[in-house]
Amino acid sequence: MSKNKITQLFKINYPIIQAGMVWASGWKLASAVSNAGGLGIIGAGSMYPEILKEHIEKCKKATNNPFAVNVPLLYPDIDKIMEIIIQEKVEIVFTSAGNPKTWTKYLQKHNIKVVHVVSGVKFALKSQEAGVDAVVAEGFEAGGHNGRDETTTFTLIPMVKEKITIPLIAAGGIATGHGMLAAMVLGADAVQVGSRFVASSEASSHKNFKEMIIKAQEGDTQLTLKELAPVRLLKNKFFEEVQKLYAKNPSREQLIELLGRARAKKGMFEGDLENGELEIGQISGLIHEIKPAAEIVKEMMEEFEIARKEVLDF
Ligand SMILES: Cc1cc2nc3c(=O)[nH]c(=O)nc-3n(C[C@H](O)[C@H](O)[C@H](O)COP(=O)(O)O)c2cc1C
């Protein structure tokens, strides 16, 4: 594949970015994807600062290729996290869930490339104004926390593309080379893939969770808890409890109380499939096997080439 804006920006071989994900993307997954020619991302959102430092150091030992760190900007220890990122000379940071103006210039002064994750055109423009090097536009299909507007990847990508001039990465519902080609035809320079990599051998997500993902079918996820922070979850006992509470027209406080603390860790990291929060995307219905990350990258690139020829033959 020839070079494009994103492969040049990050100095990677393939325009496949493994999403930063709480409880799933530590150094093992990030280094495996980077070694396979994509861009691996360590998800700092579930790490205390000292744990993040350890992951960055291990990742550096495990790969000579570029990798990134994802920082959800709601993080309580954000100053410490940024300090570690600078000290450790991380070269690429993906920020999400916050204002892109807060950290972009500061990080760039330290020679860090900054990418911001958005769920709508307005935020993409705001990110461009803040001077980010690229944006990730993430559609409603995506796993994890999501925008409120329910804009799908298929509609979001061309609408963002129409308004911005900086490189664009598509996320949400992409797990195959066919999905990747579709996103790139719509205007993306690369894809950010989350759910597919949660079900990889190197992901730190619990085995029970991985096995539930590969059994999931179309319709098994739903976006919920919009009053707190919209999140797409696999339907399980906890999800049903949330639905039952909704039937009683709950207050925000009642929702917070039901969510409680550490639900995501319980489900995704500790493997409690009943009481935990299981964040995954709609595309889980197309994920049928747990595979090593390198195989996923290789397979996506092969499928991409096949899909490209299929379209050309039409
Ligand atoms: C388990 C899980 C955890 C996630 N955690 C984060 C996170 O910490 N920060 C973030 O910016 N996005 C997070 N996301 C969203 C992903 O970065 C990515 O944009 C999304 O998964 C792409 O859609 P897909 O799941 O359909 O591939 C998470 C997604 C999943 C599935």
The ligand as an SDF file (V2000), in Angstrom:
LIG
                    3D

 31 33  0  0  0  0  0  0  0  0999 V2000
  -13.7370   -1.6790   25.7960 C   0  0  0  0  0  0  0  0  0  0  0  0
  -13.6170   -0.3080   25.1940 C   0  0  0  0  0  0  0  0  0  0  0  0
  -12.9960    0.6940   25.9330 C   0  0  0  0  0  0  0  0  0  0  0  0
  -12.8280    1.9690   25.3740 C   0  0  0  0  0  0  0  0  0  0  0  0
  -12.1420    2.9210   26.0820 N   0  0  0  0  0  0  0  0  0  0  0  0
  -11.8460    4.1150   25.4990 C   0  0  0  0  0  0  0  0  0  0  0  0
  -10.9920    5.0530   26.1540 C   0  0  0  0  0  0  0  0  0  0  0  0
  -10.4860    4.8200   27.2440 O   0  0  0  0  0  0  0  0  0  0  0  0
  -10.7360    6.2140   25.5040 N   0  0  0  0  0  0  0  0  0  0  0  0
  -11.2540    6.5130   24.2720 C   0  0  0  0  0  0  0  0  0  0  0  0
  -10.9680    7.5800   23.7250 O   0  0  0  0  0  0  0  0  0  0  0  0
  -12.0690    5.6380   23.6410 N   0  0  0  0  0  0  0  0  0  0  0  0
  -12.3520    4.4490   24.1990 C   0  0  0  0  0  0  0  0  0  0  0  0
  -13.1120    3.5210   23.5220 N   0  0  0  0  0  0  0  0  0  0  0  0
  -13.5310    3.8170   22.1300 C   0  0  0  0  0  0  0  0  0  0  0  0
  -12.4280    3.3540   21.1800 C   0  0  0  0  0  0  0  0  0  0  0  0
  -11.2790    4.1410   21.3490 O   0  0  0  0  0  0  0  0  0  0  0  0
  -12.8060    3.3680   19.6890 C   0  0  0  0  0  0  0  0  0  0  0  0
  -12.9570    4.6750   19.1940 O   0  0  0  0  0  0  0  0  0  0  0  0
  -14.0370    2.5450   19.3870 C   0  0  0  0  0  0  0  0  0  0  0  0
  -13.9560    1.3000   20.0190 O   0  0  0  0  0  0  0  0  0  0  0  0
  -14.1680    2.3430   17.8700 C   0  0  0  0  0  0  0  0  0  0  0  0
  -15.3340    1.6470   17.5440 O   0  0  0  0  0  0  0  0  0  0  0  0
  -15.4230    0.0330   17.4170 P   0  0  0  0  0  0  0  0  0  0  0  0
  -15.4970   -0.4760   18.8160 O   0  0  0  0  0  0  0  0  0  0  0  0
  -16.6680   -0.1740   16.6570 O   0  0  0  0  0  0  0  0  0  0  0  0
  -14.1820   -0.4210   16.6900 O   0  0  0  0  0  0  0  0  0  0  0  0
  -13.3180    2.2490   24.0730 C   0  0  0  0  0  0  0  0  0  0  0  0
  -13.9510    1.2200   23.3500 C   0  0  0  0  0  0  0  0  0  0  0  0
  -14.1000   -0.0410   23.8890 C   0  0  0  0  0  0  0  0  0  0  0  0
  -14.7330   -1.1290   23.0670 C   0  0  0  0  0  0  0  0  0  0  0  0
  1  2  1  0
  2  3  1  0
  2 30  2  0
  3  4  2  0
  4  5  1  0
  4 28  1  0
  5  6  2  0
  6  7  1  0
  6 13  1  0
  7  8  2  0
  7  9  1  0
  9 10  1  0
 10 11  2  0
 10 12  1  0
 12 13  2  0
 13 14  1  0
 14 15  1  0
 14 28  1  0
 15 16  1  0
 16 17  1  0
 16 18  1  0
 18 19  1  0
 18 20  1  0
 20 21  1  0
 20 22  1  0
 22 23  1  0
 23 24  1  0
 24 25  2  0
 24 26  1  0
 24 27  1  0
 28 29  2  0
 29 30  1  0
 30 31  1  0
M  END
$$$$
